[in-house]
Amino acid sequence: MKLVDLFCGCGGLSLGFQKAGFKIAAAFDNWDDAITVYHNNFNHPIVKLDLSDVTLSVAKISKYKPDMIIGGPPCQDFSSAGKRDENGGRGDLTVCYAKIVAAIKPEWFVMENVDRIIKTGKLVNAISIFKECGYGLTKTVLNASLCGVPQRRKRFIMIGHLGDRDDFMSDLLNERQDNKEMTIRDYFGNQIDINYYYRHPRSYARRGIFSVDEPSPTIRGVNRPMPEGYTLHPTDPVKTLEGIRPLTTLERSMIQTFPKNFKFIGTKTGMEQMIGNAVPVNLAKFVGDCIANYIGIDNTVNLNELRKEYPECIVKNSDVEINSDLTLEPDKNVLISLVKNDNVDLFLDGSARIYYTGKKFPSTVALNRLYYFMPYIKEKGIRDLYIIKLARVGSKHEVHPEADENDLRLVFEIEKIGQLYDNYRRVELKIWRTFTDTVLDKLLI
């Protein structure tokens, strides 16, 4: 599916949808600094365009014949960090976005904005335009920390699909969210060398010190140093300011889930602003994955790219000791996967220690959150619960010398914990009738 990104900024929405398997045909913005950064990180065209000129925009965007339009019209007029005046000028761009979509009429569109937009007349106008064109609409507010982002950032998402019913994707969006908020430590692991950091409050009636064992507050477009003589707030989780510092520009970009090698250039002020304005990459990927799941697109993981991104392993739970006292963790992700006939015996007797996927593996699976594994035995179903000690990219050549070492697979090193059920239970394999990605709590019902 081919799409274009409007008001693309430095590319958070584009990168997330690209990671979800969509092809970006072109992107459009009118901010020179962000256009430069976007150009340095993507191979497709980035076009400078004043999107408030609807007629010109429709003419230029139509040339790409998009199946989907995505975009986050500037939100400063609606934001709690701004003046909250929807008539400040930028709010009009939300209506311009709707008019552009209505004129081009792609099968799909996605619009992102701050959660406060739900209280504005501009959104009412935009929705009216979409409905007149025949779009079914799914509207929701997502907490990014439940969608693979270590940041408590709430964002309004509206997904439109021509000819569909309203709320067509609501259940899917709800089902795929995590049960627990992601913390900074969850995301960074040992890559971050602090336990607490300073984030400048909007007023000194609020705290300014935060722990890495909680989600970050919303990354804003400014990153001010801690002022000399800062007085601890009663709710600051420390008793001394020793060792406390603000997050770096790189750390802030990674909390927005941009990869470490994403190239930000320009002035510090400009970079901080575009990072704060961006859609978190993993939030965009979450939405893209849900759409791909809804459509049933055969989006597969690019194993070569995955190996570059995770050269050693994707997930590592090897420190978990398997014993009779092991407590199950209901909020952890579980991969249910069909077992091929030549491996069934190993799973029937519980002796399996490794599982190779086929050549294809769906990109909609939340790989970096996998914890448990359940083999699905044909004609039987699921029963036994394994822990994924290590997930990595490899090949069958490791144990079968005759196999091509460049024929990459996902490799799960697993160990049986026990039986989740007394008897085998049939479940629906939702992805290609081969995989299901869920959480343990839903299997304990």
HELIX and SHEET records of a PDB file:
HELIX    1   1 GLY A   12  LYS A   19  1                                   8    
HELIX    2   2 ASP A   32  HIS A   39  1                                   8    
HELIX    3   3 VAL A   54  SER A   62  1                                   9    
HELIX    4   4 ASP A   92  ILE A  104  1                                  13    
HELIX    5   5 ASP A  115  LYS A  119  5                                   5    
HELIX    6   6 GLY A  121  GLU A  132  1                                  12    
HELIX    7   7 ALA A  144  LEU A  146  5                                   3    
HELIX    8   8 SER A  170  GLU A  175  1                                   6    
HELIX    9   9 ILE A  184  PHE A  188  1                                   5    
HELIX   10  10 GLY A  189  GLN A  191  5                                   3    
HELIX   11  11 THR A  249  ILE A  255  1                                   7    
HELIX   12  12 LYS A  268  ASN A  277  1                                  10    
HELIX   13  13 VAL A  281  ILE A  295  1                                  15    
HELIX   14  14 LEU A  303  GLU A  309  1                                   7    
HELIX   15  15 ASN A  341  ASN A  343  5                                   3    
HELIX   16  16 VAL A  344  LEU A  348  1                                   5    
HELIX   17  17 LEU A  367  ARG A  369  5                                   3    
HELIX   18  18 LYS A  396  GLU A  398  5                                   3    
HELIX   19  19 LEU A  440  LEU A  443  1                                   4    
SHEET    1   A 7 ILE A  46  LYS A  48  0                                        
SHEET    2   A 7 LYS A  23  ASP A  29  1                                        
SHEET    3   A 7 LYS A   2  LEU A   6  1                                        
SHEET    4   A 7 MET A  68  GLY A  71  1                                        
SHEET    5   A 7 TRP A 108  VAL A 114  1                                        
SHEET    6   A 7 LYS A 154  LEU A 162 -1                                        
SHEET    7   A 7 TYR A 135  ASN A 143 -1                                        
SHEET    1   B 2 TYR A 196  TYR A 198  0                                        
SHEET    2   B 2 ILE A 209  SER A 211 -1                                        
SHEET    1   C 5 VAL A 315  LYS A 316  0                                        
SHEET    2   C 5 ASP A 384  SER A 395 -1                                        
SHEET    3   C 5 LEU A 370  TYR A 376 -1                                        
SHEET    4   C 5 ASN A 333  LEU A 338  1                                        
SHEET    5   C 5 PHE A 435  VAL A 439 -1                                        
SHEET    1   D 4 VAL A 315  LYS A 316  0                                        
SHEET    2   D 4 ASP A 384  SER A 395 -1                                        
SHEET    3   D 4 LEU A 408  GLN A 419 -1                                        
SHEET    4   D 4 ILE A 354  TYR A 356 -1                                        
END                                                                             
